[in-house]
Amino acid sequence: PEVSNVKVGDHCSVEPYLNCGACHACSKGQGNCCENLKVFGVMMDGGLCERSIIRADKLHPSEELSFDQLALVETLAIGCHASDRGNPKGGEHALVIGAGPIGLATLEFNRLTQTTLSVMDMSEERLEFCRANYGIENLIHFKGDGSEMQRMLEITNGTLFDLVTDATGNPHSMSGALDFVAHTGRLVYVGITTQEISFKHPALHRKEIDLLASRNALPSDFPRIIKLIEDGVIDTDPWITHHLKFEEVGDRFEEIIRPENGTLKAIIEVTG
């Protein structure tokens, strides 16, 4: 079929979620959780090829954004969808657990509302990143000694959080996140674990908590995010902490993933 949304030479962000378009989820416009979904670079190899064949409808062009910025759009899209699932509202208290890339992406969109933001992490460096780049003062350093709950009660004047988003992918954190949700609140799982998570049913039922999952992102999230970056609403500069050439990946991979090196997003340059 004729391609009309992009042309040769366009700089694009790739939406890597290859949905079938025919299943129940796709028929409802939710291809992000397609029953036959294949994610480019996950279920399908080729994310670091010099040349790849991509469906035209999965390309989102921008005349203004750099390749570095376009590479960040998909990460931001996951946080965008998680924020939309949680639906933060003005006057509410919202907590993000886990200040990794997905947690920070969720914060990016939660902060566009009039919600009071809080973030919890084990890393003091990541918490300081949130203070320096997002102006968040409600920082909770998780030590596992119970002091976290006291800090949460102080922040929320004893009510706990209307919205809690767990971006850790840690089963212990995900199981315990329910304890931080206020009565009639919402809990969103955007982190992924293959292990079991558990909690006692009364903790969910008594508070009438909405329990939600957030998977991938919607096609409409991509142009929305591109526009926000173009307009300067989202600053991508703090996100990119490392650059490396494709031929350096083998030698520098272990260095990049060490926590002490402070990697948030490392951009791999496949071509010169």
C-alpha contacts under 8 A as a table, 3 or more apart, distances in Angstrom:
res1	aa1	res2	aa2	distance
3	V	6	V	6.76
3	V	7	K	7.83
3	V	56	A	6.66
4	S	7	K	7.34
5	N	56	A	7.28
5	N	57	D	7.48
6	V	10	D	6.50
6	V	56	A	7.17
6	V	59	L	7.42
6	V	60	H	7.88
6	V	61	P	6.79
7	K	10	D	5.82
10	D	61	P	6.19
10	D	62	S	7.39
10	D	63	E	7.40
11	H	61	P	5.54
11	H	62	S	6.03
11	H	63	E	6.85
11	H	65	L	7.94
11	H	66	S	7.92
11	H	67	F	7.09
11	H	70	L	7.98
12	C	59	L	5.75
12	C	60	H	5.04
12	C	61	P	4.04
12	C	62	S	6.13
12	C	67	F	7.90
12	C	70	L	6.52
13	S	59	L	5.88
13	S	60	H	5.08
13	S	61	P	6.30
13	S	70	L	4.87
13	S	71	A	6.26
13	S	73	V	6.58
13	S	74	E	7.55
13	S	222	F	7.87
14	V	58	K	5.89
14	V	59	L	5.01
14	V	60	H	6.43
14	V	71	A	7.89
14	V	74	E	7.41
15	E	58	K	4.88
15	E	59	L	6.26
15	E	60	H	7.47
15	E	74	E	6.64
15	E	219	P	7.27
15	E	222	F	7.50
16	P	39	V	5.42
16	P	40	F	4.84
16	P	41	G	7.64
16	P	58	K	6.94
17	Y	31	G	7.86
17	Y	32	N	6.67
17	Y	37	L	6.76
17	Y	38	K	6.18
17	Y	39	V	4.69
17	Y	40	F	6.51
17	Y	58	K	7.85
17	Y	216	N	7.82
18	L	37	L	5.83
18	L	38	K	5.18
18	L	39	V	5.88
18	L	40	F	7.17
18	L	58	K	7.91
19	N	26	C	7.35
19	N	31	G	5.50
19	N	32	N	7.24
19	N	34	C	5.55
19	N	36	N	6.49
19	N	37	L	4.80
19	N	38	K	6.61
20	C	23	C	6.79
20	C	26	C	7.20
20	C	31	G	7.73
20	C	34	C	6.83
20	C	35	E	7.98
20	C	36	N	6.14
20	C	37	L	6.71
21	G	26	C	5.03
21	G	27	S	6.82
21	G	31	G	7.00
21	G	34	C	7.82
22	A	26	C	5.91
22	A	27	S	6.27
23	C	26	C	5.28
23	C	27	S	6.12
23	C	34	C	6.67
23	C	35	E	6.30
23	C	36	N	7.66
24	H	27	S	5.15
24	H	28	K	6.58
24	H	34	C	7.73
24	H	35	E	7.63
25	A	28	K	5.24
25	A	29	G	6.60
25	A	30	Q	5.18
25	A	31	G	6.05
25	A	33	C	6.43
25	A	34	C	5.39
25	A	35	E	6.89
26	C	29	G	5.00
26	C	30	Q	5.10
26	C	31	G	4.57
26	C	33	C	7.83
26	C	34	C	5.81
27	S	30	Q	7.37
30	Q	33	C	6.09
30	Q	34	C	6.89
30	Q	218	L	6.92
31	G	34	C	4.72
31	G	37	L	7.80
31	G	218	L	7.07
32	N	37	L	7.72
32	N	215	R	6.53
32	N	216	N	5.59
32	N	217	A	5.63
32	N	218	L	5.76
33	C	37	L	6.87
33	C	215	R	6.55
33	C	216	N	7.50
34	C	37	L	4.92
38	K	42	V	7.62
38	K	43	M	5.51
38	K	44	M	6.55
39	V	42	V	5.29
39	V	43	M	5.39
39	V	44	M	6.18
40	F	43	M	6.40
40	F	44	M	4.94
40	F	45	D	6.59
40	F	46	G	7.07
40	F	47	G	6.32
41	G	44	M	5.27
41	G	45	D	5.06
41	G	46	G	5.82
41	G	47	G	4.45
41	G	48	L	7.86
42	V	45	D	6.63
46	G	49	C	5.15
46	G	52	S	6.95
48	L	270	V	6.81
49	C	52	S	6.27
49	C	270	V	7.57
50	E	270	V	6.23
50	E	271	T	6.84
54	I	58	K	6.88
54	I	59	L	7.57
55	R	58	K	5.44
55	R	59	L	7.19
56	A	59	L	5.44
57	D	60	H	7.81
58	K	219	P	7.87
60	H	222	F	6.81
60	H	223	P	6.58
62	S	65	L	5.82
62	S	226	I	7.14
64	E	230	E	6.64
65	L	68	D	7.96
65	L	69	Q	5.84
65	L	70	L	6.31
65	L	226	I	7.78
65	L	229	I	7.78
65	L	230	E	6.74
66	S	69	Q	5.18
66	S	70	L	6.22
67	F	70	L	5.00
67	F	71	A	6.08
68	D	71	A	5.18
68	D	72	L	6.73
68	D	240	I	7.93
68	D	267	I	6.93
69	Q	72	L	5.28
69	Q	73	V	6.79
69	Q	236	T	6.51
70	L	73	V	5.39
70	L	226	I	7.73
71	A	74	E	6.96
71	A	267	I	7.89
72	L	75	T	5.48
72	L	76	L	6.32
72	L	236	T	7.83
73	V	76	L	5.10
73	V	77	A	5.99
73	V	222	F	6.66
73	V	225	I	6.59
73	V	226	I	6.95
74	E	77	A	4.82
74	E	78	I	6.52
74	E	222	F	7.24
75	T	78	I	5.45
75	T	79	G	6.89
75	T	101	P	7.18
75	T	102	I	6.68
75	T	105	A	6.90
76	L	79	G	5.20
76	L	80	C	6.07
76	L	102	I	7.38
76	L	105	A	4.95
76	L	106	T	7.55
76	L	108	E	7.97
76	L	225	I	7.38
77	A	80	C	4.77
77	A	81	H	6.14
77	A	105	A	7.66
77	A	216	N	7.57
77	A	217	A	5.61
77	A	218	L	7.81
77	A	221	D	5.84
77	A	222	F	6.39
77	A	225	I	7.06
78	I	81	H	5.30
78	I	82	A	6.24
78	I	102	I	6.74
78	I	105	A	7.20
78	I	106	T	7.58
78	I	215	R	7.41
78	I	216	N	5.26
78	I	217	A	5.21
79	G	82	A	4.95
79	G	83	S	6.06
79	G	102	I	5.64
79	G	103	G	6.88
79	G	104	L	7.48
79	G	105	A	4.37
79	G	106	T	3.84
79	G	107	L	7.44
79	G	108	E	7.55
79	G	109	F	7.06
80	C	83	S	5.18
80	C	84	D	6.22
80	C	105	A	6.85
80	C	106	T	5.94
80	C	108	E	7.82
80	C	109	F	5.77
80	C	217	A	7.43
80	C	221	D	6.96
81	H	84	D	4.98
81	H	85	R	6.10
81	H	214	S	6.78
81	H	215	R	7.76
81	H	216	N	7.22
81	H	217	A	5.29
81	H	218	L	7.08
81	H	221	D	7.34
82	A	85	R	5.06
82	A	86	G	6.31
82	A	106	T	6.24
82	A	165	T	7.79
82	A	188	V	7.23
82	A	190	V	6.30
82	A	214	S	5.32
82	A	215	R	7.73
83	S	86	G	5.10
83	S	87	N	6.00
83	S	88	P	7.03
83	S	106	T	5.58
83	S	107	L	7.86
83	S	109	F	6.09
83	S	110	N	5.91
84	D	87	N	4.88
84	D	88	P	7.62
85	R	188	V	7.26
85	R	212	L	7.25
85	R	213	A	7.79
85	R	214	S	6.57
86	G	163	L	6.55
86	G	164	V	7.99
86	G	165	T	7.48
86	G	186	R	6.68
86	G	187	L	7.34
86	G	188	V	6.18
86	G	212	L	7.69
88	P	92	E	6.98
88	P	94	A	7.04
88	P	110	N	6.44
88	P	113	T	6.82
88	P	115	T	6.34
88	P	163	L	6.84
89	K	92	E	5.74
89	K	113	T	6.44
89	K	114	Q	6.52
89	K	115	T	5.79
90	G	113	T	6.17
90	G	114	Q	4.15
90	G	115	T	4.79
90	G	116	T	7.91
91	G	114	Q	6.33
91	G	115	T	5.52
91	G	116	T	6.84
92	E	114	Q	7.83
92	E	115	T	5.12
92	E	116	T	6.13
92	E	161	F	7.60
92	E	162	D	5.91
92	E	163	L	7.71
93	H	115	T	5.86
93	H	116	T	4.79
93	H	117	L	6.20
93	H	118	S	7.54
93	H	156	T	6.82
93	H	160	L	7.74
93	H	161	F	5.12
93	H	162	D	5.45
93	H	163	L	6.56
94	A	110	N	7.85
94	A	115	T	6.49
94	A	116	T	6.12
94	A	117	L	5.22
94	A	118	S	6.14
94	A	161	F	5.67
94	A	162	D	6.01
94	A	163	L	4.62
94	A	164	V	5.84
94	A	165	T	7.89
95	L	117	L	6.17
95	L	118	S	4.69
95	L	119	V	5.43
95	L	120	M	7.40
95	L	161	F	6.46
95	L	163	L	6.22
95	L	164	V	4.77
95	L	165	T	6.28
96	V	99	A	7.48
96	V	103	G	6.27
96	V	106	T	7.59
96	V	107	L	7.08
96	V	118	S	6.42
96	V	119	V	4.82
96	V	120	M	6.41
96	V	164	V	5.91
96	V	165	T	4.85
96	V	166	D	6.04
96	V	167	A	7.11
97	I	103	G	6.89
97	I	119	V	5.87
97	I	120	M	4.88
97	I	121	D	6.24
97	I	164	V	7.44
97	I	165	T	6.16
97	I	166	D	4.79
97	I	167	A	5.82
97	I	168	T	6.58
98	G	103	G	5.47
98	G	119	V	7.30
98	G	120	M	6.04
98	G	121	D	5.06
98	G	122	M	7.94
98	G	166	D	6.66
98	G	167	A	5.25
98	G	168	T	5.01
99	A	102	I	7.44
99	A	103	G	4.86
99	A	104	L	5.44
99	A	119	V	7.12
99	A	120	M	7.11
99	A	121	D	5.94
99	A	126	R	6.06
99	A	127	L	7.12
99	A	130	C	7.93
99	A	167	A	7.70
100	G	103	G	5.29
100	G	104	L	5.98
100	G	126	R	7.67
100	G	167	A	7.65
100	G	168	T	7.72
100	G	264	L	7.18
101	P	104	L	5.14
101	P	105	A	6.00
101	P	264	L	6.47
101	P	265	K	7.50
102	I	105	A	4.95
102	I	106	T	6.19
102	I	167	A	6.22
102	I	190	V	7.90
102	I	191	G	7.83
103	G	106	T	5.10
103	G	107	L	6.30
103	G	165	T	7.99
103	G	166	D	7.64
103	G	167	A	5.17
103	G	168	T	7.73
104	L	107	L	4.91
104	L	108	E	6.25
104	L	130	C	7.98
105	A	108	E	5.03
105	A	109	F	6.89
106	T	109	F	5.49
106	T	110	N	6.15
107	L	110	N	4.92
107	L	111	R	5.89
107	L	117	L	7.87
108	E	111	R	5.60
108	E	112	L	7.08
108	E	234	I	7.35
109	F	112	L	5.29
109	F	113	T	7.49
110	N	113	T	5.77
110	N	115	T	6.95
110	N	117	L	7.55
111	R	114	Q	7.02
111	R	115	T	6.74
111	R	117	L	6.99
117	L	136	I	6.66
117	L	138	N	6.83
118	S	136	I	6.83
118	S	137	E	7.46
118	S	138	N	4.74
118	S	139	L	5.90
118	S	140	I	7.49
119	V	127	L	7.37
119	V	130	C	7.96
119	V	136	I	7.95
119	V	138	N	6.66
119	V	139	L	5.34
119	V	140	I	6.12
120	M	127	L	7.40
120	M	139	L	6.07
120	M	140	I	4.50
120	M	141	H	5.83
120	M	142	F	6.34
121	D	124	E	7.31
121	D	126	R	7.23
121	D	127	L	6.67
121	D	140	I	6.66
121	D	141	H	5.58
121	D	142	F	5.55
122	M	141	H	5.66
122	M	142	F	4.81
122	M	143	K	6.62
123	S	126	R	5.35
123	S	127	L	6.47
123	S	141	H	7.13
124	E	127	L	5.01
124	E	128	E	6.13
124	E	141	H	6.58
125	E	128	E	5.09
125	E	129	F	6.25
125	E	262	G	8.00
126	R	129	F	4.90
126	R	130	C	6.46
127	L	130	C	5.10
127	L	131	R	6.44
127	L	139	L	6.28
127	L	140	I	7.82
127	L	141	H	7.56
128	E	131	R	4.95
128	E	132	A	6.05
129	F	132	A	5.15
129	F	133	N	5.91
129	F	134	Y	7.86
130	C	133	N	5.41
130	C	134	Y	5.26
130	C	135	G	6.63
130	C	136	I	5.90
131	R	134	Y	5.60
131	R	135	G	4.58
131	R	136	I	4.64
131	R	137	E	6.01
131	R	139	L	7.87
132	A	135	G	5.78
132	A	136	I	7.77
133	N	238	P	7.39
136	I	139	L	6.98
138	N	155	I	6.92
140	I	148	E	6.38
140	I	151	R	6.91
140	I	152	M	7.71
141	H	148	E	7.09
142	F	147	S	7.95
142	F	148	E	6.10
143	K	146	G	7.62
143	K	147	S	7.47
143	K	148	E	7.47
144	G	147	S	7.50
144	G	148	E	7.56
145	D	148	E	7.53
146	G	149	M	5.93
146	G	150	Q	7.36
147	S	150	Q	5.34
147	S	151	R	6.42
148	E	151	R	5.17
148	E	152	M	6.23
149	M	152	M	5.01
149	M	153	L	6.21
149	M	180	F	7.56
150	Q	153	L	5.19
150	Q	154	E	6.30
151	R	154	E	5.09
151	R	155	I	6.26
152	M	155	I	5.09
152	M	156	T	6.19
152	M	158	G	7.73
152	M	160	L	6.24
152	M	180	F	7.76
153	L	156	T	5.28
153	L	157	N	5.65
153	L	158	G	4.33
153	L	159	T	6.55
153	L	160	L	5.83
154	E	157	N	5.28
154	E	158	G	6.33
155	I	158	G	7.69
155	I	160	L	7.98
156	T	159	T	5.49
156	T	160	L	5.39
156	T	161	F	6.81
157	N	160	L	7.60
159	T	182	A	5.75
159	T	183	H	7.79
160	L	180	F	5.81
160	L	181	V	5.73
160	L	182	A	4.73
161	F	164	V	6.32
161	F	180	F	6.26
161	F	181	V	4.92
161	F	182	A	4.95
161	F	185	G	6.91
162	D	181	V	6.15
162	D	182	A	5.35
162	D	183	H	7.63
162	D	184	T	7.33
162	D	185	G	4.39
162	D	186	R	6.14
163	L	181	V	6.63
163	L	182	A	7.85
163	L	185	G	5.78
163	L	186	R	4.84
163	L	187	L	5.97
163	L	188	V	7.75
164	V	177	A	7.33
164	V	180	F	7.21
164	V	181	V	6.23
164	V	186	R	6.32
164	V	187	L	4.89
164	V	188	V	6.27
165	T	187	L	5.86
165	T	188	V	4.64
165	T	189	Y	5.99
165	T	190	V	7.01
166	D	169	G	7.53
166	D	173	S	7.56
166	D	174	M	6.35
166	D	177	A	7.02
166	D	187	L	7.69
166	D	188	V	6.28
166	D	189	Y	5.16
166	D	190	V	6.14
166	D	191	G	6.26
167	A	189	Y	6.60
167	A	190	V	5.21
167	A	191	G	4.21
167	A	192	I	7.91
168	T	173	S	7.05
168	T	174	M	7.53
168	T	191	G	5.17
168	T	192	I	7.60
169	G	173	S	7.81
169	G	174	M	7.17
169	G	190	V	7.69
169	G	191	G	4.03
169	G	192	I	4.41
169	G	193	T	5.02
170	N	173	S	5.33
170	N	174	M	6.08
170	N	191	G	7.59
170	N	192	I	7.64
170	N	193	T	6.37
171	P	174	M	4.97
171	P	175	S	5.94
171	P	193	T	6.38
171	P	195	Q	6.43
171	P	196	E	6.71
171	P	197	I	5.38
172	H	175	S	5.18
172	H	176	G	6.20
172	H	197	I	7.16
173	S	176	G	5.15
173	S	177	A	5.93
174	M	177	A	5.23
174	M	178	L	7.69
174	M	189	Y	7.42
174	M	197	I	6.57
175	S	178	L	6.76
175	S	197	I	5.17
175	S	198	S	5.27
175	S	199	F	5.85
176	G	179	D	5.80
176	G	180	F	7.77
176	G	199	F	7.41
177	A	180	F	5.57
177	A	181	V	7.23
177	A	187	L	7.68
178	L	181	V	5.52
178	L	187	L	6.93
178	L	199	F	7.77
178	L	203	A	7.29
178	L	204	L	7.20
179	D	203	A	7.42
181	V	185	G	5.69
181	V	186	R	6.76
181	V	187	L	6.90
181	V	209	I	7.66
182	A	185	G	5.03
182	A	186	R	7.99
182	A	207	K	7.08
183	H	206	R	7.81
183	H	207	K	4.28
183	H	208	E	6.61
183	H	209	I	6.80
184	T	207	K	5.49
184	T	208	E	5.19
184	T	209	I	5.19
184	T	210	D	7.39
185	G	207	K	7.46
185	G	208	E	7.46
185	G	209	I	5.18
185	G	210	D	6.44
186	R	209	I	5.52
186	R	210	D	4.64
186	R	211	L	6.07
186	R	212	L	7.44
187	L	209	I	7.17
187	L	210	D	6.21
187	L	211	L	5.03
187	L	212	L	6.02
188	V	211	L	6.21
188	V	212	L	4.67
188	V	213	A	5.49
188	V	214	S	6.79
189	Y	192	I	7.61
189	Y	212	L	6.31
189	Y	213	A	4.86
189	Y	214	S	6.14
190	V	213	A	6.16
190	V	214	S	4.96
190	V	215	R	6.61
193	T	196	E	7.78
199	F	203	A	7.41
200	K	203	A	5.81
200	K	204	L	7.35
201	H	204	L	5.33
201	H	205	H	6.07
202	P	205	H	4.85
202	P	206	R	5.41
203	A	206	R	5.72
203	A	207	K	6.65
204	L	207	K	5.78
204	L	208	E	6.05
204	L	209	I	5.56
205	H	208	E	4.89
205	H	209	I	6.75
206	R	209	I	8.00
217	A	221	D	6.60
218	L	221	D	5.39
218	L	222	F	7.56
219	P	222	F	5.87
219	P	223	P	7.93
220	S	223	P	6.12
220	S	224	R	6.54
221	D	224	R	5.14
221	D	225	I	6.13
222	F	225	I	5.27
222	F	226	I	6.22
223	P	226	I	4.98
223	P	227	K	6.13
224	R	227	K	5.30
224	R	228	L	6.38
225	I	228	L	4.98
225	I	229	I	6.25
226	I	229	I	5.25
226	I	230	E	6.11
227	K	230	E	4.96
227	K	231	D	6.02
228	L	231	D	5.14
228	L	232	G	6.25
228	L	233	V	5.15
228	L	234	I	5.81
229	I	232	G	5.08
229	I	233	V	5.86
229	I	234	I	4.89
229	I	235	D	6.57
229	I	236	T	7.45
230	E	233	V	7.71
231	D	234	I	7.77
232	G	235	D	6.14
235	D	238	P	7.17
236	T	239	W	5.43
236	T	240	I	7.16
237	D	240	I	6.07
238	P	241	T	7.03
239	W	264	L	6.06
239	W	265	K	5.90
240	I	243	H	7.72
240	I	264	L	6.55
240	I	265	K	4.93
240	I	266	A	6.09
240	I	267	I	6.98
241	T	262	G	7.62
241	T	263	T	5.78
241	T	264	L	5.91
241	T	265	K	5.77
241	T	266	A	6.06
242	H	256	I	7.93
242	H	263	T	6.80
242	H	265	K	6.64
242	H	266	A	4.50
242	H	267	I	6.26
243	H	266	A	5.53
243	H	267	I	4.83
243	H	268	I	6.08
243	H	269	E	7.38
244	L	248	E	6.21
244	L	249	V	6.98
244	L	266	A	7.30
244	L	267	I	6.37
244	L	268	I	5.14
244	L	269	E	6.24
245	K	248	E	5.23
245	K	249	V	6.86
245	K	268	I	5.66
245	K	269	E	4.90
245	K	270	V	6.55
246	F	249	V	5.55
246	F	268	I	5.80
246	F	269	E	5.61
246	F	270	V	5.04
246	F	271	T	7.66
247	E	250	G	7.05
248	E	251	D	5.51
248	E	252	R	5.94
249	V	252	R	5.26
249	V	253	F	5.34
249	V	268	I	7.75
250	G	253	F	5.77
251	D	254	E	7.51
252	R	255	E	5.16
252	R	256	I	6.15
253	F	256	I	5.16
253	F	257	I	6.45
254	E	257	I	5.46
254	E	258	R	6.46
255	E	258	R	5.54
255	E	261	N	7.33
256	I	261	N	6.68
256	I	263	T	6.30
256	I	266	A	7.55
257	I	261	N	7.52
257	I	263	T	6.78
258	R	261	N	5.72
258	R	262	G	7.65
258	R	263	T	7.76
259	P	262	G	5.65
259	P	263	T	6.98
263	T	266	A	6.71
269	E	272	G	6.94
